Amino acid sequence: MNLKETKIRGVVCSANEPPPNPSNKKEIKLTCKADINTVSAAVGSTLAYRCPVGCGSIESIPVYNGKGNRFSEHSSICRSAAYMGLTKEEEETVI
């Protein structure tokens, strides 16, 4: 497989790493509706996504949950993170 020519899309939301350090990671401000199709980065990139206040409670924004907390590429990144308990409803959260 040629990684430069193959489209692979995925976001891993993990609490296994210390909070993002803006000096060495690119931070991307998302809307509540943003999915993986709205952002792009090189394979192996480490990014920090800033989710707005209240995304987890907007039920009209889709989240397609699969097995083992895997989400479809059409799922909202911020709502998926909220589903996993990684965001705070009352303040912007960096994931």
C-alpha positions in Angstrom: 0.0 0.0 0.0 1.3 3.4 -1.0 0.4 5.8 1.9 1.0 8.8 -0.2 -1.7 7.8 -2.7 -4.2 5.9 -0.4 -6.9 7.8 1.3 -7.1 6.8 4.9 -9.4 8.7 7.2 -9.6 8.4 11.0 -9.4 10.2 14.2 -8.3 8.7 17.5 -9.6 10.4 20.5 -7.5 9.4 23.4 -6.9 10.3 27.0 -3.7 8.4 27.1 -1.6 11.5 26.3 -1.0 14.6 28.4 -3.1 17.6 27.4 -2.1 19.2 24.0 0.8 21.6 24.1 0.0 24.4 21.6 3.7 25.0 20.9 4.2 21.6 19.3 0.7 20.6 18.0 -1.6 22.1 15.5 -4.9 23.1 17.1 -8.0 23.1 14.9 -11.1 24.9 16.0 -14.1 22.8 15.0 -17.9 23.4 14.7 -20.2 20.9 16.4 -21.0 19.4 13.0 -17.4 18.9 11.8 -16.6 15.3 10.8 -13.4 13.8 9.6 -14.2 14.9 6.0 -13.9 18.5 7.1 -10.3 18.3 8.3 -7.1 16.9 6.7 -3.6 16.0 7.9 -0.7 13.9 7.0 -0.6 10.2 8.2 0.8 10.1 11.8 0.0 13.8 12.5 -0.9 14.7 16.1 -3.6 17.4 16.2 -5.6 19.0 18.9 -9.3 19.7 18.1 -11.1 22.4 20.0 -14.8 21.6 20.4 -17.3 24.4 21.1 -19.5 24.5 24.2 -22.6 22.2 24.2 -21.9 19.9 21.3 -22.7 16.8 23.2 -26.3 17.8 23.8 -27.2 18.6 20.2 -29.1 15.5 19.2 -29.7 16.6 15.6 -26.0 16.2 14.9 -25.2 12.7 13.8 -23.0 10.2 15.6 -22.7 6.7 14.1 -21.2 4.5 16.8 -19.7 1.2 15.9 -18.2 -1.6 18.0 -15.6 -0.6 20.6 -16.1 3.2 20.4 -15.3 3.3 16.7 -17.3 5.9 14.8 -18.1 6.4 11.2 -16.3 9.1 9.2 -19.7 10.8 9.0 -19.9 11.2 12.7 -19.4 14.6 14.4 -15.9 14.6 15.9 -17.0 16.7 18.9 -20.2 14.7 19.5 -18.2 11.5 19.3 -15.8 12.8 21.9 -18.7 13.8 24.1 -20.2 10.3 23.8 -16.9 9.0 25.1 -16.9 11.5 28.0 -13.9 13.5 26.7 -15.6 16.9 26.5 -17.2 19.3 28.9 -20.6 20.7 28.1 -20.1 24.0 29.8 -16.8 25.0 28.2 -14.7 24.6 25.0 -12.7 21.4 25.3 -9.5 20.4 23.5 -9.4 16.8 22.5 
